[in-house]
Amino acid sequence: MSQTRISDTAGTSSAPVLPRIAIVIPCYNEEEVIPETSRRLRDKLAQLAAAGAISPDSRIYLVDNGSHDRTWELIEALCRDHAQFSGIKLARNRGHQNGLLAGLLTAQGDALISMDADLQDDVDQVDRMVEEYRKGAHIVYGVRRSRAEDSAFKRLTAHWFYKLMRWLGADILENHADYRLMSRRAVDALGEFEEVNLFLRGLVPLIGLRSAVVYYDRGSRFAGTSKYPLRRLTGFAIDGLTSFSVVPLRIISLLGLLISALTVVLAGWVLWVRLFTDVPTPGWASTVIPVYFIGGVQLLCLGVIGEYLGKTYQEVKARPRYTIEKTL
């Protein structure tokens, strides 16, 4: 039997396929920073395309997350004047995480880079992220080298938050926010997570694909005010803690067991004093203090249980995480 051998034609080579990059920027009342942010990102894409690192048709997606200022007007103008911009307008504000997810699941590209609009994330690190992606990483995390520019209170609370998250079993990178690159395969995998209570910093590591880390120095906000005051940061932290671990519920069970054991010991002591000594029966302090203590513990436990119950209620309803009103 004769066999035909198929071989490559000598002297021919195929040009490497350049990745098409999409940069996703969630925006909420960011009219003061959008002009500068868009200019820097446009220049960065042009620089990378000229260097042959990415495809010339790479794009920037600006997601208006229910802004009340001129954010959407500026996005519309950018889309009219520059071909590499696309706009996504959500019908109402659904929080930073849902706005970011809307952009990631809507944008087109071989790899998607998410960052905030305030220019605190170092735009120049996009080069290193793309380099790591071309080496085979599906997820590239942007991690801050330090928190020197933060207040002492914010540094302390952030440090203990990450330590607590890891202690509760969450696979989370310290000092990583939402500055990251994800391959199309990683984004598709993220889209399979259907939970309503989003904490992307904890969800993305669960994907499990090959990852890399890029360290950078986080700058100060270019303009405007932070969209994460203490109240929202606290809520964000609670969402993260309760979305990835049931350890707080187990702590409640252990706490209940411990208090029950202490109550039995206290009751035994009171009975022993009453039967075998002439010491008068303890007064109101020994009664009121334990009652107030146990009452406070009960309220705390009910609050933790209520937090989980509320999240279960939201998940069971399975309402849409966002509604896109318009795309450009």
Secondary structure as UniProt FT lines:
FT   TURN            10..11
FT   STRAND          21..27
FT   TURN            31..33
FT   HELIX           34..50
FT   TURN            51..52
FT   TURN            56..57
FT   STRAND          59..64
FT   HELIX           71..81
FT   TURN            83..84
FT   STRAND          85..90
FT   HELIX           96..106
FT   STRAND          111..114
FT   TURN            117..118
FT   HELIX           123..125
FT   HELIX           126..134
FT   TURN            135..136
FT   STRAND          139..144
FT   TURN            148..149
FT   HELIX           152..167
FT   TURN            168..169
FT   TURN            174..175
FT   STRAND          176..183
FT   HELIX           184..191
FT   HELIX           200..206
FT   STRAND          211..216
FT   HELIX           230..243
FT   HELIX           247..276
FT   HELIX           284..317
FT   STRAND          324..327
//
